[in-house]
Amino acid sequence: MNFDLKKLVRPNIEILKAYSSAKEEYTGDAKILLDANENSLGSPLTKWYNRYPDPYQKKVKEKLAFIKQIKAEQIFIGNGSDECIDVLYRTFCEPGKDNIIICPPTYPMFEVSANINNIAIQVAPLLPNFQLNVAHIEQLVNAQTKIIWICSPNNPTGNSIDRIDIETILNHFNGLVVIDEAYINFSTQKSFAQSLIDYPNLVVLQTLSKAWGLAGLRVGMCFADETIIQYMNKVKPPYNINMVSQELVLTALEEVGQVNDMIQHLVDMRKALAEVIASMPYVQEVYPSDANFLLVKIPKANQLYQYLLTKGIAVRDRSSLENCADSLRITIGTEQENTQLVEEMANWIDFAFSNG
């Protein structure tokens, strides 16, 4: 591999003079803030919220760095992982010129954000066992390929991608390899975040929406080499993470033990639910999962989906995706919710198949 980051970054980003917020132009702890045109009298909520938040979320990054065992300078925080995805495109991919590779079925925002940014998409579908087709990916790579997107554990299939295959791509591709690890906390697989020192072209996405249960705060994380993070900081909006989210995240990050307990409980329920659903007649397959959901293959999947909605149960019909015909994605709920799901699935199966 001959990796040169300067050959990847868009030329206009290389020379871009980033927006300089008022909070960046001084050091120290000023007591009288007359620099940012804020409302000095406060707000209807509290006086605290009339001030702009830390544009680089320093306290949050320090806490995350301790938990993830990486440097704070290797962390970018986005308004959800979706902002991280968008900023990567806007930093490294020239619209109308460069291309990226996705491996469906996978997280749809890789494709949606590429289309928004006018980046060409090359497709290397996963193999029938939902693993990477490395040979096909290699064939697709050309001089304009800037990013290869990999989701592991994969959404919507739930499986972890073979680590050796990912390492093979990291070792041979001169562009960025982005691994979306939104569900890594539910897996026994080791995160690639600890491999940043080994691969200058590695980017890892994680989120506080899943295992940490903070989906409503919209906080995503991107881990990468410090230079990659510096380029992304030039592109992001000045105050992309609001003050309330930063405060609540800091509080939540003190509760690692509680989160680990929740993860274990969800994993236990995942195993139990998978066994029950797999034992049902006509269920063709419950795919192995390292995430907080199950992909279930069953005939007439859309009919089951519609039936569950009439009972107030929302799952996700993934039948239109590559290699996912007649498949529903089912999130692990509470014990009561899982019990109700099983009961309604059993009722539907009895009706749907006894009547042809």
N, C-alpha and C positions, 0 to 999 in steps of 0.2 A: 504493500500500500504506500502511495506517495501523497499523503494528505497535506493540503495547503489551504488553510482556512480563508486566506485573503483571496483565493481564486473562487471561493464559494459566495462570499458576501457580495451583495449588489453594489456596484460602484458608487451609486448615489448615497448609499448608507455608509460606505467607507468614509466619505467626505462630509457626511451630514453633521451639522452643528445641532445637537439635540436641544430641545426646549429646556431652559434653565428656570426651575421654579424658585420662588422666593426662599424656600426652606433650604435650598442647596447652596445659597450664595454667602452663607456665614457659618462658622463653627462656634461651638459653645452653647450656652443655655441662656438665650435672651429672655428677659422678663417682660419687656414692653414691645409688643409685636405690632409695628406700624408699617410693615413692608409688603403685605400681600393683599391689601384692599379687602380684608375680611370685615365682618360686622363686629366692631369692638364691644357692642352692648350685649352680645350673646345671641340666643335663639329661643324660640318657644319651648325647646326641649331643655337644654342646659347651656351654660356658657361654654362648655367644653366643645360642643359640636359646631360652633361658629368658626373654628379653626380648621385649616386644611390638614389632612392626614400626612404622615410620613410617606413621601413618594417612593421610598425604597424599602419600607417595612422592616427596618433594621432589627427591631426587637423580635419580631416574628421569625426572621431569618436566623437570628442567633439561637433561638430555641429549636428551630427545625434542624439547624446544623448539628446541635448536640444530639438530638434524637436520631438523625439519619447518619451521623458520624461522617459528615463531609464539611467543607468550608462554607461559611455564609456567602462568600463571593462566588460560589458555584451554584447559587440558588436564584431563580427568577420566580416571582409570584404573580400569577395572572388572575383575572376576573373569571375564574373557572379555567379548566384545562383548555377550553375552547379558545380563550384569548392567547394562551401559549402557542397553540397551533397556528393561529392567525399571524402572530408576531414572527414566528419562524418563517412562514411564507413571505411576509413583507420584508424580512431582513435578508433572506438568502436566495429567493427565487425571482428572476426577472419575468414580469408578466409578458405573455405572448412569445416567450423564448425558451424558458427552462421547463423541465418536466420532473415529475415525481413518480414513485412506484407505490401502489397500494396492493394489499393481498386480501381480497374479499373471500368470505364474508368477514367484515371488520367494522370498526367504529366509523359510522357514516360521515362524521365531521372532517375526516381527512380529505374526503372527496368534495364535500360541500364547500369547505374553506378554499380548496384549490380552485374550484370553479369561480368563487367570488373574486379571487385574486388573479384570474385568467392564467392559471398554471396548467399546462397539459398533464393529463393523467395517463400513466401506463399501468396495466393491470396484470398481475401474476396471481391468479386464483390459488387459494390454498388447495392442497391435495385432498382427496376424499377423507383422509384421517385428520384433516384440519391442521396439518403441518405445512411449513414453507416449501414451495417448489423452488429450491435454490438455483437449479439449472435454468429455469425459466427467468428468474430474476436477473441472473447473470446475462442472459441473452438480451434483456430489455435495456440494460444500462448503456447509456451513450454519453457523449461529452456534455450534454445539456441536463443530465440527471443530477439533481441537487440533493434530494431527500428520498430515503426508503423508509416507509412507515410500517412498524410492526406492533401489534397489540398483543401483550402477553401478561397475564391470562387474557385470552382473546374474547372479545365481545362481538357476536352473541354466542359463541360456541362453548366458552367457559374453560377451555383447555389451555395449559401453558405451552408455549412454543419451545421446541427443542433448543437448548442453550448452545449446543455445538453448531447448529445451523446459524444462529444469530452471530456467534463469534466468527464463523466463516465469512459472513457478510461484512462484519466490522473490520476484519483483517484484510479484505480485498477491495472494498468500495471506497473511493476517494471523496465521496460526499458525506452528508450527515445521515446517520442511522438513528431514527427516533423510535424509542421503545415506550409505548404507552402502558404503564403499569398501574392503571386505575384500581385494579383488583388484587394487587400483589399481596395485600395483607391477609387475604383469605387463602393464600397458597403456601405450600411448603417450599416453593422454589425461592432461591436467593435473588434479591433485587440486583439489577445491574448498576444501581447507584454507587455501589462500592467498587465498581470497575472503571470509574471515570479516569482514574490515573493511568489505566492501561490503554484507553482508546480515546484519542483527542477528537474523534469524529462521533462520539457517543452522546446522545441526548436522551434523558429519561424523564418521562412525564408521570407524575402522581397527582393525587387529589385528596382533599379532605371531605369529599362528598360521600364516600362509600363507607369504609371501615370507621371513620371518625364521626359519621352521621351528621355532617355539616353542609348538606347539599344546598340548604337555603342561604348560606353565606356566600357561595360562589367563590371558592378559593382553590385554585389549582397551582401545582408546583412543577417547575422545570429545573432539572439538574444537568449541568454541563460544565465544560471547561470554562474557566473564568473569562476568557476572551469572547467566547460565544455569548455568555451572559452580558458582558459589556455592550456588545452589539445590540442585543435584544433590549437593553435598557435605553438605548438611543431611540428606539422605535416606539416603545410603549407610550400610552398616554401618561401625562405627568402624575396624576393621582388615581391610578387604576384600582386600588384597593381602598375602600372607604374605612373611616376610623372605627365604626362599629364592628365591622368584620375583623379588623386587626385586634381590637380589644377582646372580642369573644373567642377568636382563635387562640390568643395567648392564654386565656383561661382554660380552654379545652386541652391545650397541649400539656397542661399540668396533670392531666388525668390519664396517663399512659396505661396504668394498671386497669382502670375501668374499661378502656377501649379494648385491651387485650382480652378481658373477660367477655365482652360482647362478641368479639371476633370468634372466640372459641365456641360460644353458644350458637352463633350463626352457622359455623362449620358443622357442629353436631346436628343441628336441625337440617342442614343441607343433606347430610348423609342419610338421616332418617326419612326425609321426604323423598329422596331419590329411590330408596328401597321400596317405599310404599307405591310410588307411581310406577316403578318398573314392574311391580307384581300385578298391575292391573291388566285385564284382558285387552287386547288390541293395541296396547302401547308397544310400539316397535323398538324404541330405544330411548334411554335416558343417558345422554352423553356425559362422560366424566367431567367434573367441574372443579376448578381451582378458584372459583369466584363466588359471589353471593347470589347466584342464580343457577338455574338448570335449563338446558335446552332439551326439549322433549319432542320426539317424533311420533306422531299418531295420525292415522287416516282421518280425513275430514277435520283437519286442525282448525280451519277457519270457522267451521260450524261450532266447534267447541269454544273457540274464542268468543263468538257472538253469544253463545249460551251463557258463558260465565259473566259477560257484561250484564245480561238480564238479571243476574243474581248479585250484582254489585261488586264483582271481582274483575279487576283489570289485569290482564297479562299482556304479552306482546306477541303478535303474530309475525314471525320471521320467515314465513314460507316463500316469500318472493326473493330471498337472498340466495346467493350462490351455494349450492349443495345443502340447502336448508328447507327443501320442499316438505310440506306438512309438518312444520315445526313451530312450537310455541316456546318463547323464553319466559320462564317463571322465576320471579325474584323470591328469595326466601323471606317469608313474613314472620309474624309472631307465631307462637305455637297455636293460638286460637285461629289465626288466619290460615295457617297451613292445614289445620284440621278441617276448616270449612271448605277450603279449596278441594281437598281430597274427597270430601263427601259429595260436592257438586260434580266433580269429575266422574265419580262412580255412578251417580244418578244419570248423567248424560250418556255415559257408555252403555248403561243398561237400556236406555231408550233408543239411542242412535243406531246401535248395531242389532238390537232385537227386531227393529223395524226396517232393516235393510239400509 
